Amino acid sequence: MKEFTVIIPEERQKRAEMLFMEGYNCCQAVLLAFEDLLEADRVTLLRISSGFGGGIARLREVCGTVSAMAMIAGFISPAEDPSDMNQRKENYALVQKFAARFKEEKGSVVCREILGMRKPAPGEGFESPMPSQRTPEYYRTRPCAATVGLAAKIVADYLKNEYIR
């Protein structure tokens, strides 16, 4: 992570919501809300997060915002050496901390559950890979913008209150 002097959680929350409203997927919106702190360029961040919208490519599994928090945790508490079990444990603990706080607020970390969708029956195919059109109706009926904001606030709260170099 790059050095920072001040983190204002509400600003990161609003930034993530705005990015989502501009058309970025849920994972991209959260990740880009912290792009100034991450050691990667914007294009790379957009590319690595592009398949995580809709609960991983509209599979409606783990919410893309939770995936973004896990990606950011990799910058905060990296586990670069596969033999360093302590690094891995610290990274996993941070991801679990983010996920637990998210689940406490949303009731789940699963996209379909957050959206109130049913689980596909055995043998049913996946949802179409075509993204939903971002219409006023879409934004009115989905909790996604607020969910994106929540994830960004969780990360920003952590950075503000607990991140120690």
N, C-alpha and C positions, 0 to 999 in steps of 0.2 A: 504494500500500500504506500502511496505517496504521503508525504507529510501533510497534515492539515492543522489549521489553527482553531477553527470553529465549525461545528456541525449543528445545524438547526433542523431537527427532525421534521418539523412541519413544512419546511421548504423542500426537503427531499421528497416528502409525501406528495406535495403539490406538483413537483417536477415530474414524478413518476406518473401521476394521474394525467397530466398534460400530455406527456409522451404517448400514453395509451390512447388518449383522445385524438392524437395526430395520426393514429393508425398503426403504431408499433404493437407487436404482440405483447402479452402480459410479461413474459420473461425479458424481452428486449427493453420494455419500459422501465422495469426495476433496475436492470443492469445499467442502462444509460443514465439513470438518475444519479449514479455514482461514478460515471466515466472519468470525471476530473480527478478521482482518487485512485483509480485502477491503473495498473502498469500494463495497459494494452490500448491500442488505438481504437477509435470508434468503429471502423470497418470490421476489425477483428471481433469486437464485442458483438456487433450486429450479426456477424456470420455464425459465431458459436452459439448464439441464443436463438437463431432463426427457427430451429425445429422444435422449440419447447413451448410454443403457444398452444393453447387449447388442451393443456394437460399432456404434452408431448404429441405434437402433430395431430391435434384433434382426436387423440385416443381417449381423452377425458380421464387420464390417470393423474399422476402427481401434478398439481397446479403449477403452471409455469412460473408463478411468482415465488414458489418454494424452490423451484430449480434455480432461479436467479439468486435467491439468498444463499443457496449452496455454492454457486459459482463465486459469489462475493466472499464467502467464507474461505474459499481457496486463496484469495488474495490477502485476507486478514491473517489467517492461520494456515499457511501452505504446508502441504505434505508432499514434498518433491522427491524424497528418498524413500523408495518402497520398503527398505529395510528398517527405517526409523519408525518403530511402532508408536513411540510417544507423539511424534508429529501427527501421525494418522489419527491417534486417539484424540488429540487436541482439536484437529480439524472436524472429526466426526462429532465431538462433543459440542462444538460451536454450531454445526448444522442442526443437531438435535435441539439445541437451545432455541434457535430461530424457529424451527418447525413446531416446537412445543408452544411457544408464544403465539404463533400463527393459528395453531389448532385450538388453543384456548379461546381465541377471538372468533374464528370462523366455524369451529366444530369439526373440521376435517382438513386434511391437506390434499384431498382428492378433488380434482376439478369437477367431475360429474356430481359429486355429493354437494359441493358448494353451489352448483347451478341447479340442484334439485332434479337431476336427470336420473333415469333408471339405468341399472347396469344391464348391458346387452346380454341376452340369453345365449346359452351355448350354441354355437353354429351361426349366430348372427354376425354379419360382417361389421367392419368398422364404419364409423361415420365418414361421410365424404371428406376428402382432404381439402375441398374448396373452402377457403375462409369465409366467414359470414360477412356480408356487406355491413359496413359501419354506418348505419342509418340512425336517425333519432330514435326509432323504435328499438333498435339493438341496444343503444346506450340506456334507454329508459327501463328495459326489462332485464338487464344483466347487472350483477354486482361487481363486474370485473374492474371498473375504474377504481372503486373504493377498495377492492381487494389488492390491486396494484399499489395503491397508496399505503395500505396497511403494511405490506411487505417492506416497502421502502422505509416506513417509519420504524419498523422493528430493527432493521439494520442500522438506521441513523441513531436510534436510541442507544443501541449497543456501542456504536462508535463514540457517541457523546459521553456516555456514562462509564463504560467499562474497558475500552480499548487502551491497553498499556503497551508501550513499545518495549 
